[in-house]
Amino acid sequence: MAKPRVKVPKTAAAGEVVTIKSLIDHKMDSGQAKDKEGNLIPRKIINAFSATFNGVEVMSVKLEPAISTNPYFKFSFKVPETGDLVFKWVDDDGTVTEKTKTITVE
């Protein structure tokens, strides 16, 4: 799995709504394309993405083969307190990629 990239503010006011951006490099093989020899390339997609803040889910998506290469998600949520925002991508083969960013309430 490739390196995920996320954009999260380092600080926020309590109750402030912040915008979060995430992108992960991934080919997203749908299982319908063929290689040079004419054989089907096995499906290998990120099938789930979630974000939790201090253990509480703030965003969750189930993905299907029609999703584009390098999935990008942008969402907003209200920051209640200082804490960790944990991003999690799950691939068809069970590979899990996580990235954590801390938001400090000032």
C-alpha positions in Angstrom: 0.0 0.0 0.0 1.3 3.4 -0.9 1.8 6.4 1.4 -1.3 8.1 2.6 -1.5 11.9 2.7 -3.8 13.9 5.0 -4.3 17.6 5.6 -5.5 18.3 9.2 -5.3 21.6 11.1 -2.9 21.4 14.0 -5.2 23.5 16.2 -8.8 24.4 16.5 -11.2 26.1 18.9 -13.5 23.8 20.9 -16.7 23.2 18.8 -15.0 24.5 15.6 -15.9 22.8 12.4 -12.8 21.8 10.5 -12.2 20.5 7.0 -10.2 17.3 6.6 -8.6 16.1 3.3 -7.1 12.7 2.7 -5.6 10.9 -0.3 -3.9 7.6 -0.8 -1.9 6.4 -3.8 -3.4 3.2 -5.0 -4.0 1.7 -8.5 -7.4 0.3 -7.6 -7.4 -2.7 -9.9 -11.1 -3.5 -10.6 -10.6 -7.1 -11.6 -11.8 -6.4 -15.2 -8.6 -5.2 -16.9 -6.2 -7.6 -18.6 -2.5 -7.9 -18.6 -0.2 -8.1 -21.7 -0.9 -11.8 -22.0 -4.7 -11.3 -21.9 -5.2 -12.6 -18.4 -7.5 -10.8 -16.0 -5.6 -8.7 -13.4 -7.1 -9.8 -10.0 -9.2 -7.2 -8.2 -7.3 -5.2 -5.6 -9.0 -2.2 -4.3 -9.3 -0.2 -1.1 -12.7 -1.5 0.1 -13.1 0.7 3.2 -12.0 4.0 4.6 -12.8 5.4 8.0 -11.7 8.3 10.3 -12.1 8.3 14.0 -11.5 11.0 16.5 -10.6 9.8 20.0 -12.1 6.5 19.1 -15.4 7.9 17.8 -16.2 7.4 14.1 -16.6 10.7 12.3 -16.5 9.3 8.7 -16.9 5.9 7.1 -17.1 4.7 3.5 -17.5 1.3 1.8 -15.8 1.4 -1.6 -16.6 -0.6 -4.8 -14.5 -1.3 -7.9 -15.8 1.8 -9.7 -13.9 4.1 -7.4 -11.1 6.0 -9.0 -7.4 5.5 -8.7 -5.9 7.3 -5.7 -9.1 7.8 -3.7 -9.5 11.3 -2.2 -11.9 12.2 0.6 -12.8 15.6 2.0 -15.1 16.0 5.0 -15.8 18.2 7.9 -16.5 17.6 11.6 -16.8 19.5 14.8 -13.8 19.2 17.1 -15.0 18.8 20.7 -11.6 18.5 22.4 -7.9 17.8 21.9 -7.4 14.4 20.4 -6.2 12.1 17.7 -7.8 11.7 14.3 -7.0 8.2 13.0 -7.4 7.5 9.3 -7.7 3.8 8.2 -7.7 2.3 4.7 -8.5 -1.4 4.2 -7.4 -3.2 1.0 -9.0 -6.4 -0.5 -6.0 -8.5 0.7 -6.5 -7.4 4.3 -3.7 -4.8 4.3 -4.6 -2.0 6.7 -2.9 1.4 6.3 -3.3 3.9 9.2 -2.2 7.5 9.7 -2.8 9.5 12.9 -2.8 13.3 13.3 -3.4 15.2 16.5 -5.7 18.3 16.7 -5.0 20.5 19.8 -7.9 22.6 21.1 -6.7 26.0 22.2 
